[in-house]
Amino acid sequence: MAKITTLKLQEMKDKGEKISMITAYDYSTACLAEKAGIDTLLVGDSLMMTMLGHDSTVACTMEEMIHHIKPVVHGAPSPLIIGDMPFGSYNESKEQAIRNATRFLKEAGCDVVKLEGGQEVAEIVKAIVDAGVPVVGHVGLTPQTVSKLGGFKVQGKGDAAKKVLEDALALEKAGAFCVVLECVPELLAGHITKTLSIPTIGIGAGRGCDGQVLVFHDMMGLYDKFLPKFVKQYLNLAPEIIKALEQYKSDVKTGAFPEESHAFGGVSEEDIKRLY
């Protein structure tokens, strides 16, 4: 599979070809996504919840993100790799944002960065893009500021639709090459997609977006704290894994594992006697 680039994603939108994206946080998952031909991989700060057990993404640090981006880059050479800039890594100043976005490309090796917010971060997006780093925007439900939004709620209902549209337009004007639309009404997401010249990626935004993204652990049934309405669960692996682990425990306790086929030879009884 040829390397997916920002220009390729734009070409896909222009041709009406849908864009596939999933989250990935480690080498093994990245290898599987590479073999499946997934277009783009998002190393999301959602790893704080799915991998590290936090209740939100807010505590995520640059070091944790870089640590997780590196193995994804190694495992998936073909997809476009997106690094999620964590809360607090771009909020202080343009200089801070440029410095941290640059770290993602230089130290972690991802292709582009993503950050949350609309009109309020447009100048920061422009500064990062002007510094040579491609940016994915993110509007609608923004998990890093979920407490400000009053919880994990659909954004852009009724009169609030105008702000989501204006946020997306501001990001496009600032130079973002793509925008994630999270938890917004389907008709609004479709209208935004038609209005913008750049690709949109939906998560809980319905069928009208240029592409879709799901959290790997949600779609594979590996995260059981909650399952969002917008998730299609393609597998429910957790019960199968638990069953396998229970069988392994039983085999160890009863001596059924390991068997002779799992053991190494090369030493005879005589060799053991000579040890004394």
C-alpha positions as CSV (number, residue, x, y, z in Angstrom):
1,M,0.0,0.0,0.0
2,A,1.3,3.4,-1.0
3,K,1.9,5.9,1.8
4,I,-1.2,8.0,2.5
5,T,-0.5,11.7,2.6
6,T,-2.5,14.9,3.3
7,L,-2.8,15.4,-0.5
8,K,-4.2,11.9,-0.9
9,L,-6.9,12.6,1.7
10,Q,-7.9,15.7,-0.2
11,E,-8.0,13.7,-3.4
12,M,-10.2,11.1,-1.8
13,K,-12.7,13.8,-0.7
14,D,-12.6,15.4,-4.2
15,K,-13.4,12.0,-5.7
16,G,-16.1,11.1,-3.1
17,E,-14.0,8.2,-1.7
18,K,-14.6,7.7,2.0
19,I,-11.7,7.8,4.4
20,S,-11.1,5.2,7.1
21,M,-9.5,6.0,10.4
22,I,-9.1,4.2,13.7
23,T,-7.2,4.9,16.9
24,A,-4.0,3.0,17.6
25,Y,-1.7,3.2,20.6
26,D,0.8,0.4,20.2
27,Y,2.9,-1.5,17.7
28,S,0.7,-4.6,17.5
29,T,-2.5,-2.7,16.7
30,A,-0.6,-0.6,14.1
31,C,0.6,-3.7,12.4
32,L,-2.9,-5.1,12.1
33,A,-4.2,-1.8,10.8
34,E,-1.4,-1.8,8.2
35,K,-2.4,-5.2,7.0
36,A,-6.1,-4.2,6.9
37,G,-5.3,-1.2,4.7
38,I,-6.7,1.4,7.0
39,D,-6.1,4.9,5.6
40,T,-5.3,6.9,8.7
41,L,-4.3,6.1,12.3
42,L,-5.0,8.5,15.2
43,V,-2.8,8.1,18.2
44,G,-5.4,9.8,20.4
45,D,-5.1,11.0,23.9
46,S,-8.1,8.7,24.5
47,L,-5.3,6.3,25.4
48,M,-5.5,7.8,28.9
49,M,-8.9,6.1,29.2
50,T,-8.5,2.9,27.1
51,M,-4.9,2.1,28.0
52,L,-4.0,3.8,31.2
53,G,-7.3,3.7,33.2
54,H,-8.1,7.4,33.6
55,D,-11.6,8.8,33.6
56,S,-10.8,11.5,31.1
57,T,-8.1,12.6,28.7
58,V,-7.0,15.7,30.6
59,A,-4.1,14.2,32.4
60,C,-2.3,13.2,29.3
61,T,1.3,14.5,28.8
62,M,3.5,15.1,25.8
63,E,5.9,12.4,27.0
64,E,3.0,9.8,27.2
65,M,1.9,10.8,23.7
66,I,5.3,10.5,22.2
67,H,5.9,7.2,23.9
68,H,2.7,5.8,22.2
69,I,3.2,7.4,18.8
70,K,6.6,5.9,18.2
71,P,5.5,2.2,18.1
72,V,2.5,3.1,15.9
73,V,4.8,4.7,13.4
74,H,7.1,1.6,13.4
75,G,4.1,-0.7,12.9
76,A,2.2,1.1,10.2
77,P,4.4,2.7,7.5
78,S,1.5,3.2,5.0
79,P,-1.3,5.0,6.9
80,L,-1.2,8.7,7.7
81,I,-0.2,8.9,11.4
82,I,-1.9,11.6,13.4
83,G,-0.6,12.6,16.8
84,D,-3.2,14.0,19.2
85,M,-1.7,17.1,21.0
86,P,-2.7,16.7,24.7
87,F,-4.5,19.3,26.9
88,G,-2.1,22.0,27.9
89,S,0.4,21.4,25.2
90,Y,-0.8,24.2,22.9
91,N,-3.0,26.5,25.0
92,E,-0.4,28.8,26.5
93,S,1.0,30.5,23.4
94,K,1.8,30.1,19.7
95,E,5.4,29.5,20.6
96,Q,4.5,26.6,23.0
97,A,2.2,25.1,20.4
98,I,4.8,25.3,17.6
99,R,7.4,23.8,19.9
100,N,5.3,20.8,20.9
101,A,3.9,20.2,17.4
102,T,7.4,20.1,16.1
103,R,8.4,17.6,18.8
104,F,5.6,15.3,17.6
105,L,7.1,15.2,14.1
106,K,10.8,15.1,15.2
107,E,10.7,12.9,18.2
108,A,7.6,10.8,17.8
109,G,7.7,10.5,14.0
110,C,4.1,11.1,13.2
111,D,3.0,12.8,10.0
112,V,0.6,15.4,11.3
113,V,-0.9,16.7,14.6
114,K,-4.5,17.2,15.8
115,L,-5.8,19.7,18.3
116,E,-9.2,20.5,19.7
117,G,-11.1,23.7,19.4
118,G,-12.6,26.0,16.9
119,Q,-12.4,29.8,16.5
120,E,-10.5,30.2,19.8
121,V,-7.6,28.1,18.5
122,A,-7.6,29.3,14.9
123,E,-4.6,31.6,15.4
124,I,-2.6,28.8,17.0
125,V,-3.5,26.4,14.2
126,K,-2.3,29.0,11.7
127,A,1.0,29.4,13.6
128,I,1.6,25.7,13.6
129,V,0.8,25.3,9.9
130,D,3.0,28.3,9.0
131,A,5.8,26.6,10.9
132,G,5.5,23.7,8.6
133,V,3.4,21.2,10.6
134,P,0.1,19.9,9.0
135,V,-2.9,20.2,11.4
136,V,-6.1,18.3,11.8
137,G,-8.8,20.3,13.6
138,H,-11.5,18.9,16.0
139,V,-14.8,20.6,16.7
140,G,-18.2,19.6,18.2
141,L,-17.6,17.6,21.3
142,T,-14.1,18.2,22.5
143,P,-13.2,15.7,25.2
144,Q,-10.3,17.8,26.6
145,T,-12.8,20.5,27.6
146,V,-15.7,18.2,28.3
147,S,-16.3,19.7,31.8
148,K,-16.7,23.1,30.1
149,L,-19.3,21.6,27.8
150,G,-21.2,20.1,30.7
151,G,-20.4,16.5,29.9
152,F,-20.3,14.1,27.0
153,K,-23.2,15.6,25.1
154,V,-24.2,16.1,21.5
155,Q,-23.0,19.6,20.3
156,G,-24.6,21.9,17.7
157,K,-28.3,21.3,18.3
158,G,-30.7,24.1,17.3
159,D,-29.2,27.6,17.4
160,A,-25.8,26.1,18.5
161,A,-25.3,24.7,15.0
162,K,-24.1,28.0,13.8
163,K,-21.1,28.0,16.1
164,V,-20.0,24.5,15.1
165,L,-20.1,25.6,11.4
166,E,-18.2,28.8,12.2
167,D,-15.6,26.8,14.2
168,A,-15.0,24.4,11.2
169,L,-14.8,27.3,8.8
170,A,-12.3,29.1,11.0
171,L,-10.1,26.0,11.1
172,E,-10.2,25.7,7.3
173,K,-9.2,29.4,6.9
174,A,-6.4,28.9,9.4
175,G,-4.9,26.2,7.3
176,A,-6.1,22.9,8.8
177,F,-6.1,20.2,6.1
178,C,-8.9,18.2,7.8
179,V,-11.5,18.5,10.5
180,V,-12.9,15.9,12.9
181,L,-16.6,16.4,13.7
182,E,-17.5,14.7,17.0
183,C,-21.0,14.1,18.3
184,V,-22.9,16.6,16.1
185,P,-26.3,16.1,14.4
186,E,-26.1,14.3,11.1
187,L,-27.6,17.0,9.0
188,L,-25.3,19.6,10.4
189,A,-22.2,17.4,9.8
190,G,-23.4,16.8,6.3
191,H,-23.8,20.5,5.7
192,I,-20.4,21.3,7.1
193,T,-18.8,18.6,4.9
194,K,-20.4,20.1,1.8
195,T,-19.4,23.6,2.8
196,L,-15.8,22.9,3.6
197,S,-13.3,22.2,0.8
198,I,-11.2,20.1,3.2
199,P,-12.1,16.6,4.4
200,T,-14.2,15.9,7.4
201,I,-13.9,12.9,9.6
202,G,-16.9,12.0,11.7
203,I,-17.3,10.3,15.0
204,G,-20.9,10.3,16.1
205,A,-21.6,12.7,13.2
206,G,-23.6,10.5,10.9
207,R,-23.3,9.4,7.3
208,G,-22.5,12.7,5.5
209,C,-18.8,13.1,6.5
210,D,-15.9,12.4,4.2
211,G,-14.6,9.7,6.5
212,Q,-15.2,8.0,9.9
213,V,-13.1,7.3,13.0
214,L,-13.7,4.9,15.8
215,V,-11.7,4.1,19.0
216,F,-10.2,0.6,18.4
217,H,-11.1,-0.6,21.9
218,D,-14.7,0.4,21.4
219,M,-15.2,-1.3,18.0
220,M,-13.4,-4.5,19.2
221,G,-15.3,-4.8,22.5
222,L,-12.2,-4.3,24.7
223,Y,-13.4,-1.3,26.7
224,D,-16.4,-2.1,28.9
225,K,-16.9,1.1,31.0
226,F,-19.4,2.4,28.4
227,L,-20.3,2.1,24.8
228,P,-21.2,5.3,23.0
229,K,-24.4,5.2,20.8
230,F,-22.4,6.0,17.7
231,V,-20.1,2.9,18.0
232,K,-20.6,-0.1,15.8
233,Q,-19.0,-3.0,17.7
234,Y,-17.4,-5.3,15.1
235,L,-16.2,-7.8,17.6
236,N,-16.8,-8.4,21.3
237,L,-13.3,-9.7,22.2
238,A,-13.3,-9.1,26.0
239,P,-15.4,-12.2,26.9
240,E,-13.4,-14.4,24.6
241,I,-10.1,-13.2,26.1
242,I,-11.4,-13.7,29.6
243,K,-12.5,-17.2,28.6
244,A,-9.0,-18.0,27.3
245,L,-7.3,-16.6,30.4
246,E,-9.6,-18.7,32.6
247,Q,-8.7,-21.8,30.6
248,Y,-5.0,-21.0,30.8
249,K,-5.3,-20.6,34.6
250,S,-7.1,-24.0,34.9
251,D,-4.4,-25.7,32.7
252,V,-1.6,-24.3,34.9
253,K,-3.4,-25.3,38.1
254,T,-4.1,-28.9,36.9
255,G,-0.8,-29.4,35.1
256,A,-2.4,-29.6,31.7
257,F,0.0,-26.9,30.5
258,P,2.8,-27.1,29.6
259,E,2.7,-30.4,27.7
260,E,5.8,-32.3,26.4
261,S,5.4,-30.4,23.0
262,H,6.0,-27.1,24.8
263,A,9.3,-28.2,26.5
264,F,12.9,-28.2,25.3
265,G,15.2,-31.3,25.2
266,G,19.0,-31.5,25.0
267,V,19.8,-32.8,28.4
268,S,19.6,-36.5,29.4
269,E,19.1,-38.1,32.8
270,E,22.9,-39.0,32.7
271,D,23.7,-35.3,32.2
272,I,21.6,-34.5,35.3
273,K,23.4,-37.1,37.4
274,R,26.8,-35.6,36.4
275,L,25.7,-32.3,37.9
276,Y,26.4,-33.9,41.3
